[in-house]
Amino acid sequence: MATSEPAQKLHIVVPVYNEAENFPAMYRALKANLSCPHEIVVVYDFDGDTTVPVAKKYQKSDKTLVLHKNTRGHGALNALLSGFDYVQSGPVLVTMADLSDDPAAIDAMYAKYLEGSDVVCGSRYMKGGKQIGGPLLKRTLSRVAGVSLYYLRGLPTHDITNNFKLYRKEFLDTLTIESKGGFEVAMEITAKAFRGGFTIAEVPSTWRDRTSGETNFKLFSWLPSYLHWYFYALGPRKKQE
């Protein structure tokens, strides 16, 4: 159902791990591209994270920037879930601090939310989307998973694995998250939205491999979980009422 509320604040959850080098450029890119009302929620694991003092400098002049310490335990998955816990209602967008995601797509994602979508996917594999760099095997598996589910199952996004997604918090609150590893949680959430009969949309976005810092993505250790949610997405959908 489309919302009639004129200005719902977009909560942008940014999990960080020693992203002092990347944070200033990421922050400036967000600010340059956002026209919707928003709050940037920087989720960090420990007080010594190098991102924290950098973010605090921007916080002095920007009331929309919030530092939130991870209350769930260390790791990427717990940082995301802790960010979700922080947000009470409305739209929640996940983006990385490493400049990989496309801030120019956020306003279009927010617009899809206002039209009534429960999940809005930034899509590298639909027309207009791009993926630049990154390991060949990772790129190939991700594309095959997304495009095959789109054509074979009718899942309404070409890019189920991308973590650059916007969620309706009220939808998230209906879920029990089962992921244990890390970034496969985006695939879990999207698969459950699809099978649960929720509304999914996508907008084209560009993903770029990070140029500094270290990634926390662990393909081979998380691959069994990705496969689990791939086959889960092939299951029966809840009938529309």
JOWO-V859409 format. One record per helix or strand. SS is the DSSP state (helix for helix, strand for strand). FROM is the first residue (numbers start at 1). LEN is the number of residues. If there is no record, write none. Layout:
SS & FROM & LEN
SS & FROM & LEN
//
This chain:
strand & 10 & 6
helix & 20 & 14
strand & 38 & 7
helix & 50 & 10
strand & 65 & 5
helix & 76 & 11
strand & 91 & 4
helix & 103 & 12
strand & 119 & 5
strand & 130 & 3
helix & 136 & 18
strand & 165 & 4
helix & 169 & 4
helix & 185 & 11
strand & 200 & 5
strand & 206 & 3
helix & 219 & 15
//
